[in-house]
Amino acid sequence: MSTKRYVARSTAIAARALGEETMVMSATNSTLFTLNEVATVIWEAADGATPLEEIVANKICIEYDVTPEVAMKDAEALVAELAEHGLLLLSDQPIPQSKVVAA
């Protein structure tokens, strides 16, 4: 049985939607990231309460022609990279909004 992963956007960022993409800048080091259309869907759904698996199944797989296995693998790689840069918080439990604060 796999562990659920929860994702939440960090508050140590600045983000702006530009069409179907999103620009995200780290407030700590000013690194700029451009999220494509699919990454933007994950970004917008990263509320800390919805498991990544649900986001993939209910948003990515429904909107895009991709298998759940491929979508989940890609989503896990994306959230790991964004978490490494401090843009997303990851947890195996829901992330309370009080925790979604810049350190």
C-alpha positions as CSV (number, residue, x, y, z in Angstrom):
1,M,0.0,0.0,0.0
2,S,1.4,3.4,-1.0
3,T,1.7,6.3,1.3
4,K,-0.4,9.3,0.3
5,R,1.6,12.5,-0.5
6,Y,0.1,15.9,0.2
7,V,1.4,19.1,-1.4
8,A,1.0,22.7,-0.5
9,R,2.3,25.9,-2.0
10,S,5.0,27.7,0.0
11,T,4.3,31.3,1.0
12,A,8.0,32.1,0.3
13,I,7.2,32.6,-3.4
14,A,5.6,35.0,-5.8
15,A,3.4,33.5,-8.5
16,R,1.5,34.9,-11.5
17,A,-0.7,33.0,-14.0
18,L,0.1,33.9,-17.6
19,G,-2.4,32.2,-19.8
20,E,-2.3,28.5,-19.2
21,E,1.2,28.7,-17.6
22,T,2.4,30.0,-14.2
23,M,5.5,31.9,-13.4
24,V,6.8,31.2,-9.9
25,M,9.7,33.0,-8.2
26,S,11.4,31.9,-5.0
27,A,11.5,34.8,-2.5
28,T,14.6,33.3,-0.9
29,N,16.9,33.3,-4.0
30,S,14.9,35.0,-6.8
31,T,15.0,31.8,-8.9
32,L,12.3,31.9,-11.6
33,F,10.3,28.9,-12.7
34,T,7.9,28.6,-15.6
35,L,5.2,25.9,-15.0
36,N,3.6,24.5,-18.1
37,E,-0.1,23.9,-18.4
38,V,-0.1,20.5,-16.6
39,A,2.2,21.7,-13.9
40,T,0.0,24.7,-13.4
41,V,-3.0,22.4,-12.7
42,I,-1.0,20.6,-10.0
43,W,0.3,24.0,-8.6
44,E,-3.2,25.4,-8.3
45,A,-4.6,22.2,-6.7
46,A,-1.7,22.1,-4.1
47,D,-3.8,23.0,-1.1
48,G,-2.2,20.8,1.5
49,A,-5.5,18.9,2.0
50,T,-5.8,17.0,-1.3
51,P,-3.5,14.0,-1.9
52,L,-1.4,14.2,-5.0
53,E,-2.9,10.9,-6.2
54,E,-6.4,12.6,-6.2
55,I,-5.1,15.7,-8.0
56,V,-3.6,13.4,-10.7
57,A,-6.7,11.2,-11.0
58,N,-9.3,13.9,-10.8
59,K,-7.6,16.7,-12.7
60,I,-4.7,15.5,-14.8
61,C,-6.0,12.2,-16.1
62,I,-9.5,13.7,-16.8
63,E,-8.2,16.8,-18.7
64,Y,-5.3,15.2,-20.5
65,D,-4.8,12.0,-22.5
66,V,-2.4,10.2,-20.1
67,T,-2.5,7.0,-18.1
68,P,-2.6,7.3,-14.3
69,E,0.8,5.5,-13.9
70,V,2.6,8.0,-16.3
71,A,0.8,11.0,-14.8
72,M,1.6,10.0,-11.3
73,K,5.3,9.4,-12.1
74,D,5.6,12.8,-13.8
75,A,3.7,14.5,-11.0
76,E,5.9,13.0,-8.3
77,A,9.0,14.2,-10.2
78,L,7.6,17.7,-10.6
79,V,6.6,18.1,-6.9
80,A,9.9,16.7,-5.7
81,E,11.8,19.3,-7.8
82,L,9.6,22.2,-6.7
83,A,9.9,21.1,-3.1
84,E,13.7,20.9,-3.5
85,H,13.6,24.6,-4.4
86,G,11.3,25.5,-1.5
87,L,8.3,26.2,-3.7
88,L,6.1,23.3,-2.5
89,L,5.8,21.6,0.9
90,L,5.5,17.8,0.9
91,S,4.1,15.6,3.6
92,D,2.6,12.1,4.1
93,Q,-0.2,13.8,6.1
94,P,-2.5,16.8,5.3
95,I,-0.6,20.1,5.7
96,P,-2.6,22.5,7.9
97,Q,-2.7,26.1,6.4
98,S,-1.0,27.3,9.6
99,K,2.1,25.3,8.5
100,V,2.1,26.9,5.0
101,V,4.2,29.8,6.2
102,A,7.7,30.9,5.1
103,A,10.4,29.8,7.6
